[in-house]
């Protein structure tokens, strides 16, 4: 993985392109089943007054849910993520490069443990923002489906 911390040209490459923006629009129309259920509780400042965006281009990727004020990234993972652990880890390092907090939840977390998922979303949003290494968490108890 490439270190982009001291390379202004690499940082520019991580910005949203028109293609990424269009792809994000398409993904908003075709969210996986668990995403709309979670989005319903996050939209319109419903979770502690926080403003979330869905399918947000960020640092060269499209992330499921993002709260800029709290620098909170929420990724809803389906079964495919059990087969791409290395990719997800590298992607997470890039996404959290600006001190963002990455919370990974499974489809089952959203479907069967929604209250805990929402609580897990609020906890990192309350943290003081400071520089740190990869601060990624995964809800416990989910089987990745």
ChimeraX attribute file (.defattr): number of C-alpha atoms within 10 A of each C-alpha:
attribute: neighborCount
match mode: 1-to-1
recipient: residues
	/A:1	7
	/A:2	8
	/A:3	10
	/A:4	15
	/A:5	10
	/A:6	8
	/A:7	10
	/A:8	9
	/A:9	9
	/A:10	13
	/A:11	14
	/A:12	12
	/A:13	12
	/A:14	16
	/A:15	14
	/A:16	18
	/A:17	12
	/A:18	9
	/A:19	9
	/A:20	17
	/A:21	16
	/A:22	13
	/A:23	15
	/A:24	21
	/A:25	15
	/A:26	12
	/A:27	16
	/A:28	16
	/A:29	9
	/A:30	11
	/A:31	14
	/A:32	14
	/A:33	12
	/A:34	19
	/A:35	21
	/A:36	16
	/A:37	14
	/A:38	19
	/A:39	17
	/A:40	11
	/A:41	13
	/A:42	23
	/A:43	17
	/A:44	13
	/A:45	11
	/A:46	13
	/A:47	16
	/A:48	10
	/A:49	10
	/A:50	17
	/A:51	16
	/A:52	23
	/A:53	18
	/A:54	23
	/A:55	23
	/A:56	23
	/A:57	23
	/A:58	17
	/A:59	19
	/A:60	17
	/A:61	17
	/A:62	20
	/A:63	19
	/A:64	21
	/A:65	23
	/A:66	25
	/A:67	19
	/A:68	14
	/A:69	11
	/A:70	20
	/A:71	17
	/A:72	21
	/A:73	29
	/A:74	22
	/A:75	21
	/A:76	23
	/A:77	23
	/A:78	17
	/A:79	12
	/A:80	10
	/A:81	15
	/A:82	13
	/A:83	9
	/A:84	10
	/A:85	11
	/A:86	11
	/A:87	11
	/A:88	15
	/A:89	13
	/A:90	12
	/A:91	16
	/A:92	21
	/A:93	18
	/A:94	21
	/A:95	22
	/A:96	21
	/A:97	19
	/A:98	16
	/A:99	17
	/A:100	27
	/A:101	27
	/A:102	23
	/A:103	21
	/A:104	22
	/A:105	25
	/A:106	25
	/A:107	25
	/A:108	18
	/A:109	26
	/A:110	22
	/A:111	16
	/A:112	12
	/A:113	15
	/A:114	17
	/A:115	12
	/A:116	14
	/A:117	21
	/A:118	16
	/A:119	11
	/A:120	17
	/A:121	20
	/A:122	16
	/A:123	9
	/A:124	20
	/A:125	19
	/A:126	10
	/A:127	10
	/A:128	8
	/A:129	14
	/A:130	9
	/A:131	12
	/A:132	12
	/A:133	13
	/A:134	18
	/A:135	16
	/A:136	16
	/A:137	14
	/A:138	17
	/A:139	16
	/A:140	12
	/A:141	11
	/A:142	15
	/A:143	14
	/A:144	17
	/A:145	17
